[in-house]
Amino acid sequence: MNTKNSFGPQGWTPDRLGSLAGKTYVITGANAGAGFEATRVLLSKGATVVMMNRSADKSAAAIATLKQEFGSSADVTFVRMDLAALDSVREAATELLEKVPRIDALICNAAIAQVARQEITVDGFESQLGVNHFGHFLLSGLLFDRIEASAGRIVVVGSNAYKMGLKRIQFEDLNFDTNYTAWSSYAQSKLAQMMFAYELQRRVEAAGKNVTVLVCHPGASRTNLLKDTASTFNKIVWSILSRIIAQSAEKGSWPEVMCATEEKVEPYKLYGPTKRSEMVGPVGECPLHECALNQEAAAKLWALSEQKTSRYWSP
């Protein structure tokens, strides 16, 4: 592919942003890490941001920090949601729709990673697939009409892990009951998210709806993603490597902010850091492995996701 960055040698940065006053952004997993930094950028441009987080205490602390930085009038609020429980997602979506008249972008940022031992959600899903994919699939379906009425976007935050592991959805054993590994199950969950995004865009176009679905990844960023889930060994390895190869959580947030706001982005692409195997560096378009664009598998995943979440929806 053409390696020239369409945003110039420095790539996309928040300096390209103008005023976002009057726009509303909904971000999952926004009380820390890249989601928190994305919230900071959006608030700095006058946007309204609604965080959808699991922890009320951490959310209150995050909001207090943001209001201290931007003033008490900063328009940032919180809706409690646990992506690991579909009933929680349904309740949160109902509350959100009562609060916000428009959604300019839903940023599916929350994730869990490298869960050391197999864990199953209350709905019967392997935890990473449940949180990263099924929870966001349901949330996107519940909010879709509001997003469409706002001519908005759905931004899916993927990971370079999608092209590692098996490079496919293990339909015959979704939960890895036979041979669970933290890495393969995480890779599957991120591939599922990205396949869902591209399939949703295909369905949006077929239905003639006014929603854009975009996919990005944060590269290697210093966040707390592994803090609560990874094995002790992986935490130690990452704590060392992150000092050498990783960028800040702030820079890790730039791809999702770009996808939520930038005019010059396109569907069926993958955006993120472009240097050192797409781990760090200027933000722009990255190579996209064909496994994410498998339409047959994506259609099968969509049907399965509808069945598992009991949310049958068409754009």
Buried (B, 14 or more C-beta within 10 A) or exposed (E): EEEEBEBEEEBBBBEBBEEBEEBBBBBBBBBBBBBBBBBBBBBBBBBBBBBBBBBEEBBEEBBEEBBEEBEEEBBBBBBBBBBBBBEBBBBBBEBBBEEBEBBBBBBBBBBBBBBBEBBEBEBEBBBBBBBBBBBBBBBBBBBBBBBBEBEBBBBBBBBBBBBBBEBEBBEEEBBBEEEBEBEBBBBBBBBBBBBBBBBBBBBBBEEEBEBBBBBBBBBBBBBEBBEEBBBEEBBEEBEEEBEEBBBBBBBBBBBBBBBBBBEEBEBBBBBBBBEEEBBBBBBBBBEBBEBBBBEEBBBBBBEBBBEBBEBEBEB
